[in-house]
Amino acid sequence: MKVQKIDAHQHFWNYCPEKHSWISDEMAVLKNDFMPKDLKIHLEAIDFDGCVAVQADQTEAETDFLIDLANQNPFIKGVVGWVDLRAANLRDRLVHYSKFPVVKGFRHVVQDEQDDNFIIGEEFCNGIAMLEEFGFTYDILIFAKHLIPSVEFAAKFPNQKFVLDHIAKPEIKDQKIEIWAEGIQKLASFPNVSCKLSGIVTEADWANWTEADIIPYLNVVFDAFGPERLMIGSDWPVCTLAGSYQKVMNLIIEKIKKYTTSEQEAILGGNAIEFYQLNK
């Protein structure tokens, strides 16, 4: 039976300057609406079967928006939403979202927190413990500088399913790799942590990157996580800052051809299906 191909990381939005204030003038291409009908064309062009929609705004309204889109578009196989993991009523909110099978997990934009140790804060970690109780996944969105506290964070939750977004955003444009690579290897030592091959090209020089710029970073995550814990993701539409959907996805598709057919199938969909329980 053919293993479905899944884009494990992308976003949808109706552009709103207030809601999407992170979209700067140099990202003007993102100041548009990006909806399922737009992505579907790209998925079909590379013979992909579905996607995982990830929050791009830190509100429950965003989670509800993605649930509605998934209900209308069966190719959206899962939703990674947002809840306030430090809220006093978190249990009630998780009970609520447990009623929606398409909600697979949650994400917090840790990279934007002023405290570099936010991820190991007591309130936040209490929330993560509750995610584990409900069986939800957690997407780790950080910069490379947050890898050290993230290793401490992962050590606290050996049974929680984690996936690292965008390979922790190494500074590819400045060719900084050693300290990042060391952190990646430490984080990958926890078997419950997976990694998305997503959002990589946007850490390089948007207009001038080449495969040669990217490959050293891919090699680090290939070696650290292995094919059984990697999943392809586009980070569309953000990826379009640095290349077309097809170019970004084909970069990974080509680079994993060194693996066996079954390992390639895992990276291109099987691992995301298993991690997010997309068939349930």
C-alpha positions in Angstrom: 0.0 0.0 0.0 1.3 3.4 -1.0 2.5 5.6 1.9 0.8 9.0 1.8 3.1 11.9 1.2 2.5 14.7 3.8 3.8 18.3 4.0 4.2 18.3 7.7 4.4 22.0 8.2 2.6 24.9 6.6 0.4 27.8 7.4 -2.9 29.5 6.3 -4.0 33.0 6.9 -6.2 35.8 5.7 -3.7 38.6 6.0 -4.3 41.2 8.7 -1.6 43.7 9.5 -2.4 43.7 13.2 -2.6 39.9 13.6 0.4 39.3 11.4 2.7 42.1 12.6 5.7 39.8 12.3 5.5 40.1 8.5 7.8 43.0 7.9 8.1 45.1 4.7 11.0 43.0 3.5 8.5 40.1 3.6 5.9 41.9 1.5 5.2 38.8 -0.6 3.6 37.4 2.5 1.1 40.3 2.9 -1.5 38.3 1.0 -4.1 35.7 1.8 -2.8 32.1 1.7 -5.6 29.6 1.9 -6.2 25.8 1.2 -7.1 26.3 -2.4 -3.7 28.0 -3.0 -1.7 25.2 -1.3 -3.7 22.4 -2.9 -2.3 23.3 -6.3 1.3 23.0 -5.0 0.6 19.7 -3.2 -0.8 18.2 -6.4 2.1 19.4 -8.5 4.5 17.3 -6.5 2.1 14.4 -5.9 1.6 15.0 -2.2 -1.6 13.8 -0.5 -2.0 16.2 2.4 -0.6 18.5 5.0 -0.4 19.5 8.6 -1.6 23.1 9.3 0.4 24.9 12.0 -0.6 28.0 13.9 0.7 31.4 12.8 -1.0 33.5 15.5 -1.0 32.9 19.2 -4.8 32.9 19.8 -7.4 30.2 20.3 -9.2 31.9 17.4 -6.3 30.7 15.2 -6.8 27.1 16.4 -10.5 27.3 15.6 -9.8 28.9 12.2 -7.5 25.9 11.3 -10.1 23.4 12.6 -12.7 25.0 10.3 -10.4 24.9 7.3 -9.6 21.2 8.0 -13.3 20.4 8.2 -13.8 21.9 4.8 -10.6 20.5 3.2 -9.9 16.8 3.8 -6.3 17.1 2.6 -5.6 19.0 5.8 -4.9 15.9 7.8 -3.9 17.5 11.1 -3.8 20.8 13.0 -1.1 22.1 15.3 -2.9 24.8 17.2 -2.2 27.2 20.0 -3.5 27.3 23.6 -2.1 29.3 26.5 0.0 26.6 28.1 0.4 28.7 31.3 -3.3 29.4 31.7 -5.1 28.4 34.9 -8.0 26.9 32.8 -5.6 24.9 30.6 -7.2 21.6 31.5 -10.6 22.8 30.4 -9.2 24.0 27.1 -7.5 20.7 26.4 -10.7 18.9 27.2 -12.4 21.1 24.7 -9.9 20.5 21.9 -9.9 16.8 22.6 -13.3 16.8 21.0 -11.7 17.6 17.7 -9.8 14.6 16.3 -8.0 16.8 13.7 -6.2 18.7 16.5 -3.1 16.7 17.0 -1.0 19.1 19.1 0.1 22.6 20.0 2.9 25.1 19.5 4.1 28.2 21.3 6.3 30.7 19.5 9.1 30.3 22.1 11.6 32.0 19.7 9.8 35.4 20.3 9.9 35.3 24.1 12.3 37.8 25.7 13.5 35.2 28.2 15.9 32.8 26.5 15.0 30.2 29.3 11.2 30.6 28.8 10.9 27.0 27.7 12.1 25.7 31.1 9.9 28.0 33.1 7.7 26.3 35.7 4.3 27.4 34.4 5.1 26.5 30.9 6.4 23.1 31.8 3.3 22.4 33.9 1.4 23.0 30.7 3.5 20.6 28.7 3.0 17.9 31.4 -0.7 18.3 30.8 -0.3 17.9 27.0 1.3 14.6 27.7 -1.6 13.6 29.8 -4.0 14.3 26.9 -1.8 12.7 24.3 -1.2 15.9 22.3 2.1 16.6 20.5 4.2 19.7 20.9 6.1 21.5 18.2 9.3 23.2 19.5 9.8 26.5 17.7 13.2 28.1 18.7 16.3 29.8 17.4 19.6 28.0 17.6 20.4 30.0 20.8 17.6 28.2 22.6 19.0 24.7 22.0 20.7 24.5 25.4 17.6 25.2 27.5 15.6 23.0 25.0 17.8 20.1 25.8 17.0 20.6 29.5 13.4 20.9 28.6 13.3 17.7 26.6 15.0 15.8 29.5 12.0 16.7 31.7 9.5 14.9 29.5 10.7 11.5 28.3 7.2 10.4 27.2 6.0 13.6 25.5 6.1 13.6 21.7 8.2 16.5 20.5 9.1 17.7 17.0 11.7 20.4 16.4 10.5 22.9 13.8 12.9 24.3 11.1 15.9 22.5 12.5 16.2 25.2 15.2 16.8 27.9 12.7 20.6 27.8 12.3 22.3 31.0 11.0 23.0 29.6 7.6 23.4 33.0 6.0 26.4 33.6 8.3 27.6 30.0 8.0 27.5 29.4 11.8 27.3 25.7 12.4 29.4 24.3 15.2 27.5 25.4 18.3 24.2 24.7 16.6 25.3 21.3 15.5 26.4 20.4 19.1 23.0 21.4 20.4 21.2 19.4 17.7 23.1 16.3 18.6 22.2 16.7 22.2 18.5 17.3 21.5 18.4 14.3 19.1 19.7 12.1 21.9 16.2 12.0 23.3 14.3 9.3 21.3 11.0 11.1 21.7 12.2 14.2 19.8 11.7 14.3 16.0 12.7 17.0 13.6 11.1 18.7 10.6 13.1 19.4 7.5 11.3 22.7 7.1 12.0 26.4 7.1 15.6 25.9 6.2 16.1 28.1 3.1 14.7 31.2 4.9 17.6 31.0 7.3 20.0 31.3 4.3 20.5 34.3 2.0 17.0 34.5 0.5 18.0 35.7 -3.0 21.4 34.0 -3.4 21.4 30.6 -1.5 22.6 27.5 -3.1 22.4 23.8 -2.3 26.0 24.0 -1.1 25.0 26.4 1.6 22.3 24.1 2.9 23.8 20.7 2.7 26.2 20.9 5.7 23.1 21.7 7.9 21.1 18.9 6.4 23.9 16.4 7.0 24.0 17.3 10.7 20.2 16.6 11.2 20.4 13.5 9.0 23.2 12.1 11.2 21.6 13.2 14.5 18.0 12.1 13.9 18.2 9.5 11.2 15.5 8.8 8.7 13.1 7.4 11.3 12.7 10.8 13.1 12.7 13.3 10.2 9.7 14.6 8.3 9.5 16.9 5.3 7.8 20.3 5.6 7.6 23.3 3.4 6.9 26.1 5.8 4.7 27.5 3.0 4.0 30.3 2.4 6.9 31.7 4.5 9.3 29.6 2.3 8.4 31.6 -0.7 10.6 34.4 0.6 13.5 32.2 -0.5 12.1 30.0 -3.3 9.1 28.4 -4.9 7.2 25.7 -3.1 8.4 23.1 -5.6 12.1 24.3 -5.3 12.0 24.1 -1.5 10.4 20.7 -1.4 12.5 19.2 -4.2 15.7 20.3 -2.3 14.8 17.8 0.4 13.3 15.2 -1.9 16.6 15.0 -3.8 18.8 15.0 -0.8 17.1 12.0 0.8 17.6 9.8 -2.2 20.6 8.3 -0.4 18.2 6.5 1.8 16.3 3.3 1.0 12.8 3.5 -0.5 11.1 2.7 2.8 13.2 5.4 4.6 12.3 8.0 1.9 8.7 7.1 2.3 9.0 7.6 6.1 10.5 11.1 5.7 8.0 12.1 3.0 5.0 11.1 5.0 5.2 8.0 7.1 6.9 9.6 10.0 4.4 12.6 10.1 1.5 10.1 9.9 2.9 8.2 12.9 3.9 11.2 14.9 0.7 13.1 14.5 -1.5 10.0 14.3 -3.0 11.5 11.1 -5.0 8.4 10.2 -7.0 8.5 13.5 
